[in-house]
Amino acid sequence: MATTPLKTYYGNCHCAAFKFSLTVPEITSAQTCNCSICSRKGYLWLYPPKEAFAIERGEGSLTEYHSANKTFTHKFCPTCGTGVTAVAVINGSEMIAVNLRTLRDFDVWALDPYPNPNPPMNGAAYGPAYVPPKYPGPDIRSEAEKGELKLYTGNCHCGAVILTLKSKPISEIFVNEDDCSICVRNANILIYPQPTDIAIHGSEYLTGYVFGQRTYEHRFCRVCGVSVCIRPLDPGQDITKDWPPEKQKELMERLETTTINVRVLQDVDVRDVKEVKIERSHEMSSVPPLYTVD
């Protein structure tokens, strides 16, 4: 009987503190899950044999997080927030799930079809139903705004970070997913409200991660690893003084916005193409400096 050829893939969290290899048949599909943690992190799972997964660097460095049913132990990098694996013990045997978003030189958008290459596993049916927290603060809309703006609540999975957002319906605003190295790993689906349109409770639980030209701080919950928001940064005159005027103008406009990951919003299903009209841009992965891993 002919054997299926194996291919070795290499992957890492974004900061590359954790690196691994994965030797499996060529990957053409992935498994998604509709549970509260997987939907927030946008995981694209592969379930390889345990011996197919080999840690190359950073063993023991990942933070562990247990969801309510405690079936899986989710592991993410405490520095950059990348969710790498999940591990479960089922019928006495350890099973590993690998997030395909962490593979290098692998286009997750080429999975057929993306972003839901297979019907999602109904993980939401296991264990107690997930109950999202309520925002503890007041309605941030003015009386005049209540007739035209919706009030959204969002949260990381563990509930340490809760936000409220006033906005036009998500179906009516620009929603973006791009292919930059960090956004692919975090499965970010982004909107760009003004800072005054958002209030965040529990920001002390957010860890910031900055890299490259240091123009953005990617903020994730240090407890559960969920990517919540992105804060624009001013790289300073030493870097921007030689920029052309149009790029400096773009910087000033960017500093007047913030970025929210739509995945954290309650009662918003990113798989619903009528509610969330995602525009996907393929240019960011080619913007210098290019992402490399040592």
Residue pairs with C-beta under 8 A, 6 or more apart in sequence:
4 25
5 25
5 26
6 23
6 24
6 25
7 23
7 24
7 25
7 26
7 27
8 21
8 22
8 23
9 21
9 22
9 23
9 24
9 27
9 103
9 104
9 106
10 19
10 20
10 21
10 22
10 56
10 103
10 104
10 105
11 19
11 20
11 21
11 22
11 84
11 98
11 102
11 103
11 104
11 106
12 18
12 19
12 20
12 57
12 82
12 102
12 104
12 293
13 58
13 62
13 76
13 77
13 79
13 80
13 82
13 84
13 102
13 185
14 77
14 80
14 81
14 82
14 181
14 182
14 185
14 209
14 211
15 77
15 79
15 80
15 82
15 209
15 211
16 57
16 293
16 294
17 57
17 58
17 61
17 77
17 79
17 80
18 55
18 57
18 58
18 61
18 62
18 77
18 82
18 84
19 55
19 56
19 57
19 58
19 293
20 53
20 54
20 55
20 56
20 84
20 98
21 53
21 54
21 56
22 46
22 48
22 52
22 53
22 54
22 98
22 103
23 52
23 54
24 46
24 48
24 49
24 52
27 46
27 100
27 103
27 106
28 111
28 112
29 111
29 112
29 117
29 118
30 44
30 45
30 46
30 100
30 108
30 111
30 117
30 118
31 44
31 45
31 46
31 47
31 118
31 120
31 121
32 38
32 43
32 44
32 45
32 115
32 116
32 117
32 118
32 120
32 121
33 39
33 43
33 45
33 120
33 121
33 123
34 120
34 121
34 122
34 123
34 124
35 67
35 123
35 124
35 126
35 130
36 67
36 124
36 130
36 132
36 157
37 65
37 67
37 74
37 157
37 224
37 226
38 45
38 123
39 263
39 270
40 156
40 157
40 226
40 263
40 264
41 74
41 83
41 99
41 186
41 187
41 225
41 226
41 227
41 263
42 101
42 115
42 186
42 187
42 188
42 189
42 263
42 270
43 83
43 86
43 97
43 99
43 101
43 187
44 99
44 100
44 101
44 108
44 111
44 115
44 117
44 187
45 86
45 97
45 98
45 99
45 100
46 97
46 98
46 100
47 95
47 96
47 97
47 98
48 96
48 98
50 94
50 95
50 96
53 85
53 96
53 98
61 77
61 78
62 75
62 76
62 77
62 78
62 84
62 85
63 75
63 76
63 77
63 78
63 222
63 225
64 73
64 74
64 75
65 73
65 74
65 75
65 76
65 157
65 158
65 223
65 224
65 225
66 72
66 73
66 74
67 74
67 127
67 157
68 127
68 128
68 130
69 126
69 127
69 128
70 127
71 88
71 90
71 126
71 127
72 86
72 87
72 88
72 97
73 86
73 87
73 88
74 83
74 85
74 86
74 224
74 225
75 83
75 84
75 85
75 86
75 87
76 82
76 83
76 84
76 225
77 84
77 225
78 207
78 222
79 207
79 209
80 182
80 185
80 209
80 211
80 218
81 186
81 207
81 209
81 218
81 220
81 225
81 227
82 99
82 102
82 185
82 186
83 99
83 101
83 102
83 185
83 225
84 98
84 99
84 102
85 96
85 97
85 98
85 99
86 96
86 97
86 99
87 94
87 95
87 96
87 97
88 94
88 95
88 97
89 95
100 106
100 108
100 111
101 108
101 184
101 185
101 186
101 187
102 185
104 293
108 114
108 184
109 179
109 280
109 282
111 117
115 271
116 271
120 271
124 130
132 153
132 155
132 159
132 266
133 155
133 159
133 162
134 153
134 162
135 153
135 162
135 163
135 164
135 199
135 201
136 162
136 201
137 164
137 199
137 201
139 146
139 151
139 164
140 151
140 164
140 166
140 197
140 198
140 199
141 149
141 151
141 166
145 166
148 168
149 166
149 167
149 168
150 166
150 167
150 168
150 169
151 164
151 165
151 166
152 164
152 165
152 166
152 167
152 170
152 265
152 266
152 267
152 268
153 162
153 163
153 164
153 165
153 265
153 266
154 162
154 163
154 164
154 165
154 228
154 260
154 264
154 265
154 266
155 161
155 162
155 163
155 264
155 266
156 205
156 220
156 221
156 223
156 224
156 226
156 228
156 264
157 221
157 224
157 226
158 221
158 223
158 224
158 226
160 202
160 205
160 221
160 223
160 224
161 200
161 201
161 202
161 203
161 205
161 206
161 221
161 226
161 228
162 200
162 201
162 202
163 198
163 199
163 200
163 201
163 228
163 229
163 260
163 264
164 198
164 199
165 193
165 197
165 198
165 260
165 265
166 193
166 197
167 173
167 191
167 193
167 197
170 191
170 262
170 265
170 268
170 275
170 276
171 274
171 275
171 276
171 277
173 191
174 191
174 192
174 279
175 189
175 190
175 191
175 262
175 276
175 277
175 278
175 279
176 189
176 190
176 191
176 192
176 278
176 279
176 280
176 281
177 183
177 188
177 189
177 190
177 278
177 279
177 280
177 281
178 188
178 190
178 280
178 281
178 282
178 283
178 284
179 280
179 281
179 282
179 283
179 284
179 285
180 284
180 285
180 287
180 291
181 285
181 291
182 188
182 209
182 211
182 218
183 190
183 284
184 285
186 218
186 220
186 227
186 261
187 227
187 263
188 227
188 230
188 261
188 263
189 261
189 262
189 263
189 270
189 276
189 278
190 230
190 259
190 260
190 261
190 262
191 259
191 260
191 262
192 257
192 258
192 259
192 260
193 257
193 258
193 260
194 256
194 257
194 258
195 256
195 257
195 258
198 229
198 258
198 260
200 206
200 228
200 229
205 221
205 222
205 223
206 219
206 220
206 221
206 222
206 228
206 229
207 219
207 220
207 221
207 222
208 217
208 218
208 219
208 231
209 217
209 218
209 219
209 220
210 216
210 217
210 218
210 233
212 289
212 291
213 235
213 239
213 289
214 233
214 235
215 232
215 233
215 235
215 251
215 254
216 230
216 231
216 232
216 233
216 259
217 230
217 231
217 232
217 233
218 227
218 230
219 227
219 228
219 229
219 230
219 231
220 226
220 227
220 228
221 228
226 261
226 263
226 264
227 261
227 263
227 264
228 260
228 261
228 264
229 258
229 259
229 260
229 261
230 258
230 259
230 261
231 258
231 259
232 254
232 255
232 257
232 258
232 259
234 240
234 251
234 255
240 247
240 248
240 251
243 251
262 268
262 270
262 276
263 270
268 275
268 276
269 275
269 276
270 276
270 278
285 291
